[in-house]
Amino acid sequence: TYSGLFCVVINPYKNLPIYTEQIVEMYRGKKRHEMPPHIYAISEAAYRSMLQDREDQSILCTGESGAGKTENTKKVIQYLAHVASSHKARKEQSVPSSGPVSYGELERQLLQANPILEAFGNAKTVKNDNSSRFGKFIRINFDGWLHCWSQ
């Protein structure tokens, strides 16, 4: 649910079928009030504001241990990488590419960095078998052509 600008979520401690490519496409291009509360609605609002206002955007995932901060961060990355890479792919359809890049390659690369961090900084706790023991600051950059990369 929403509480003002915030999206309040509860960790169900299981995978739900609400993070599919089909769901991404449902939220894509929609305003926050047009769809049910979802991390993709927050991600879309930030992406839209970045494009329209040409200003940096931030999304903060906060909560107690086991609240789902890491998983929600992965979903934000998944959404932004998917939307940016498919936007870029649509623009480049008429331009010959120098080499084939599979759809979702950017998404895959960004998400594959996370297990490396987890290997060094996660531990089992009472509330969470794979608890992050450190804070993460993730910056995703977009240039004027909507090329996306992470620092």
Buried (B, 14 or more C-beta within 10 A) or exposed (E): EEEEEEBEBEBEEEEEEEBEEEBBEBBBEBEBEEBEBBBBBBBBBBBBEBEEEEEEBEBEBEEEEBBBBBBBBBBBBBBBBBBBBBBBEEEEEEEEEEEEEEEBEBBEEBBEEBEEBBEEEBEEEEEBEEBBEEEEEBEBEBEEEBEBEBE
